[in-house]
């Protein structure tokens, strides 16, 4: 018999910790190999942690709502293999590199709360706890007085929620409303909004809160500029109508406009690589990989951005299958954390909702995001050898929001125009 630790796995860049949402296996229950033992949530996505061995769960090292660092053991499973084949847990064993580096990762992670991660007494508070504290108007001095039940006295989500339930009923200002520093002593905060008779109050779910914080942060960090162009996509529409049935019979996949737009984005990025960058203080990080995120609406109404990694290495068939697979698993909440991180440029299709154009918000830490609108038939002037004629064409507005700190109007405008030029030059005889 041997005891094996179930380790909190690494879940993508900048993810240093996860919250235990629900235990799927109780102590004493049999666990199959690759069977999920618990559900977890990070600031990016919900996921499950499977077991790497077969055995019996003999100990849960954390409770539900506890925050666990990447690399920490969350449970102990007893197996039938010998101790020589499966190392037993040892409290004196040196912690994995992920644990040793977790504090450094947290230091670099983007913070959405204004409360510091530690108090004057060096008491550590996780991002989850600080987010709840800010939302409920709890100051750092008040947070220091909350009794923690976690490791080394750390305050867990359960602790702060218990504190809130027993807190004085004296009204306190809601700090969840974004407070944005203007660089001076003046601060801008959202107004208090009283509910009127007959109003319904709906609390944001966890994902909507994260989206709200991320959007406010992006507008605060990046001075947004949006440019527009109208593209003639008649060749693309006619080509897709011609090949879609045959493609579905052959590949078992529907071909949408999205992989065509992703392929076109990649071509434009290769021509203007300074769009594929990020900003770190006063340094510009020029990305080697072209990882295109595609914004996808979920049935809940929330938004998620799965990422096509190394999109420049895929042909049209590969892009089509990647787009369909990510979109399908996004709707089923089956994406892995790594599949929604690491994007270097984002494409969003506002035309799917019947909108002709939009002004998208940059997905930090990227510096640009492309929105494509609805494809609409309209009369247009066409230049021919016989002179100008008016014909019915398929037109689409494209808009590019970019970070004016590093992307000037000339670069943003040229990139957008190149994207449009590639769309209009699409070869209707393209084979697939």
N, C-alpha and C positions, 0 to 999 in steps of 0.2 A: 504494500500500500504506500502511496505517496500523496503529498499535498501540493497542489499547484496553484499559484496565484493567477487570478484573472486580472490583467493589466488594462487600465484605461488607455485605449489606443491613440496614436497620433492622428489627428483629424484635419489635416490641412495646415497651410502656413498661417501664422498669427493666431491659431487656436491653441490656447494654453490650458484651458480647463473646461469642464462640462458639468452640468447639473443632473443629478440622478432624478429622473422623472417617475419611473415606476419599476419595481422589481417584477420580472416575469417568472422568476423561479424563487420558491421559498426554501428556507433551510431544510435539508433532509430530502429534497426532491432530486430525482435523477436528471442529469444533464447530458444530452447527446452532443457529439462533436458538431460544431458549427451551429448549434442551437442557440438562439438568443436568450441571454440571461437577464438583461435589464435594458430599459429605455433611457436614453440620455438626451440632453438638449444643450447645444452650444449657441453662441451668438449668431451662428450662420444657419444651422439646420438641426432638425431632430433626427436621431439615428438609434440603432440598437447595437449592443455589444454581444457578439457571439462567443461561445466557448471554443478554445482550441483543443480541448481534450474531452474525453468521455468520463463521467464519474458522478459523484454526489456533491451537491452544494452543502458545505458544512458551516460556512460562515459568510455573512454579509458584513463588510467592513464599513459601509456607509448606509445612512438612512435616506429615504426619499427626500428630495429637496436639498440634500447636501451637495456642495461644490467640490469636485475632485480634480486634482491637477493631472495633466497628461503624464503617463508613466507610472502613476500610483496604482497599487493593487486595490481593487474594489471588492473582491470576493476570493474565497479559498474553496477549491474543488478537490475532493479526495478521489483519486483514481486507483485502478487495480494494478497499474504498472509499478515496477520496482522504483525505489527511491533513487537508484543510480540513473534511471532513465528520465525521471522527472524531478527536478530540484525542489526541495521543500522550502517554504518561505522562511526567511531569516531576517529578523529585525535589524541585525548588524550589517547585513549586506549593503554594499555601496549602492546608492540610488541610481536608477538609469539616467542616461544623459538627458533624456527629456525632462526629468524632474529637476535636475541640476540647472537646466537652462530655462525652466518655466518662468522664473522671476524676470529673466532677461526678456523673454518673449512678451510678458505682460507689460514690461517697461516700454516696449516698442509698439504695442498694440494701440490701435486708434481708440481713444476714450470718448464716450458720448456723455459722460457726466462731468460736472464741474467740481465734484468733491474729490479731494486727493485720495490716493490709494491707501495711505497710512496717515495716522494722526500724529500729533506732537509727542505722544507717548509710544510711537512706533507700533501701534496696534494695527495689524493689516486688515483691510476690508476688500472683499472680492468685488469685481465690477457689477455682479448681480445685486449684491447687498447695497452698494453705493447707488445703483440705479433706482432701487426701491426707496432708499432714503431720500434721494433727490425728488422723486415723484411725490413723496408724502411730506415734503417740506421739513425733513429732519436735518439739522445742522450737524457738522462734524463733532462739535462739543457734546451734543445730545447723543450722537451715535456711539461715542466713547463709553457712555454709561449703560449701553445695552449689554446684558450678560450673554456671553457666547458659549455654546455647547460643543463647538467644533474642536478640531485638533489645536492644541496650544491656546485654547480659549477663543478661537476665531468665531465671529458671528456668522451664522448660517442664515439661509432664507427663512427657515422655520423660526429661528430666534427673532428676527426682526418683524416677522408677521405676528408672532405672539406679543411682541412689545407693542405693536400698533394696536392690537385688539384691546390692550389694557391701558393704552395711552389716554391722557386727559382728553376730554371731549371739546376742549377749547379749540376753536377753529384756527387752523394754520394755513398760510398761503401755499397753494399747490405749486411745488417747484418743478413739476413735470413739464410745465410750459417752457419752451426753449428760452434760455437766457443767452444772448449773443453779445460778446464784447465787441465794441466798435474800435478798440485800440486807444480809447481815452477813458476818462473816469465815468463816462455815461454808459449805461447798459440798456439794451432794448429787450423788453419782455412782453410776452403775449398778454392781452388783457384778460381779466376775469370775466367769464361769460355766464351770466345767471340763466338758469332754466326758467322758461315761461310755462304758463298753465297749458297742460296737454302735451308738453314735450316728452319725448322718450329719451332716456339716457342710456347709451350703449357703451360699455367699457371696451376699449381696444383690446384685441387679443395680443398675445406675446409677439407674434410676427409683425403685426401692424405697428406696435410700439417701436420695434427695432427699425422698421422701414421709416417711420416718422423721424426718429432720431438721426438716421443715416441721411435722410434728405435735408434736414435742417443743417447738419454738419457740413454736407457737401456745398450748400449755398453759402455757408459762412466761410468755408476754406477757399473755394474757387470763385473768382469773379467770372460769371457766366456770360458768354456772348453766343448768340444763335444766328446762323446764316441759312438762307433758303435757296433752293434751285428747283426748277420743274423739269423733269426728265420725260422723254418720249420712250416708253417701254413697249411699244407695239410689237417689235420683233420678239421680245421675251414672251409676251402674252401668246402670240401666234405659235411660237415654238413649243411652249408648254402644252397648249391645247393639242398640238400635233403628236407629242411623244408621251403624254401622261398615261394613256390607256396601255400602250405597249410596255412602258416602264413598269407599271403595276403588275402586269402579267408576268414579266420577266424577273423582277426583283422582289415582288410582294410588298412594295412600299409605294406610298403616294408621294409624288414629287410636287412640292409647293414652291412658292416664290422665294422662301427664306434661304435655302441653300444657294440660290443664284445671287441673292443680295450679299450673303456672307462671302462668296467667292469674289464678288466685285469689291467688297471692302478690303479683302486681302490684297487684291491687285493695287488698289489705291494706296494702301499702307506701304507696300513695297516701293512705290514711287515717292512717297512722302513719309519716311520712317520716323520723323520727329513728331508725328501724331501718336505713335506707339510708345509713349514715354510715361513716366511718373515723376512727381516732385517730392523730394525729401529735403525739407528745409530750403537751403540755397543750392542744392544739387539736383541735377536732372538725370534720372535713370533711364537710359535708352534700352528698351526691352529687346532681347534677342529673339524671343518667341512671339508669335502672333497668336494669341488666345482670344477668340471672339466670344463674348457673352451674348446670349440672346434672351432678352426679357420675355418672360412667359407669365400670363395671368393664370392664377389658380382658381378652382371652383369656389373657394372661400372669398374671392375678390382680392386677395393679397397678390403680391408680385414676387417672383423669384427669377434669378438670372443664372441658369446653367451655362457652363463654359465649354466651348469646343476648343480643346487644347491643340496647338500646332495646326491651326486650320489651313495654313499655307501648304501643309504636307498632304492634304486630301484632295482627291478629284471630286467631280460633281456627284458621283455615286456615293463616295465616302461621306461627303458633306450631307447628302440627303439622308442617309441612314443615321448619321450622328444627330442631326436636327430632330428627326422623328423619334429616335430613342430617348433623347433628353427631354423632349416635350412630353412624351407619353409617361415617362417615369416622374417628371415634375408634377403632373396632374395626379399621380398616384402616391405622392409623397415618398418616393422610393430613391431619391437622389442621395448620393454619398457626399460628405462634406467637401472632399477634394473636387467634386464635380461642379461646385458653385463658388470656387475660389480660384485665384490665379489669373483672372481675366485681365487683358491689357487694352481692350476696346469693346464697346457694347453697341449692339444693334437692337432697336426696338421697333415694332410694327404697330403704329397707331392706326393704320388703315384697317386692321382687323376689327376695329370697333366702328368703322364707317367714317373715321376722321380723316380729313384731307391733309392735315399737317399738325405738328406739335412742337413744343419747345422742351425737350427732355432734360432732366437733371443728371449731371455727370455722376457716374458710379465710381466713387472714390476707391482707390487712389489713382484711377485713370484720369486722363485729361480731355477725353472727347467721347461723345455718344451720338450715334446716327439714328434718326427717326425716319421711317418711310411711311407715307400716307396711303390712302385708298387710291386704287387705280381706277380712273374715270375716263369714259369716252368723251371727247370734246373736239370741236372743229379746230384745226390748226393750219397755219400757212406752211406749205412744203415747197422747198426750192427744187426745181427740176431743170433739165436741159432746155425744156420748152417754156420756162418761165415759172412764176409762182402759181401754185394752185392751193385750193382749200380742200382738206380731206379730214375724215374722221380718224382720230388717232387715240391711242391709250396713253394717258398722261398721269404722272405721279409726282407729287411734291416730296422733296427730300430736305430734311433739316439737320444741321450739325450744331450741337452745343459744345463749346470748347472752353478750356481754362485759359483766360486771357493773361495769366501770369507767364505762360510759356508758349502759348499758341496765339500768334498775332493774326489779325484779320486776313493778311495776305496768305499765310499758310493754311488757315482754316478755310478760306474761300477757294484756294487752288485745290485743296484736297477734295472738297465737296464737288467742285466742278469736274475734277478727274473722275470721281465716282459716277457722276451723271454721264460723262462722256463714255465710260466703259459700258454703262447700261444701254445707251443708245447705239453703241457699236456692236452689240451682241449679234453673233452670227446665227441667223435662223436655220442654217444647215448644220449646226453643231450636233455631233453624234454623241450618244450616251449609252 
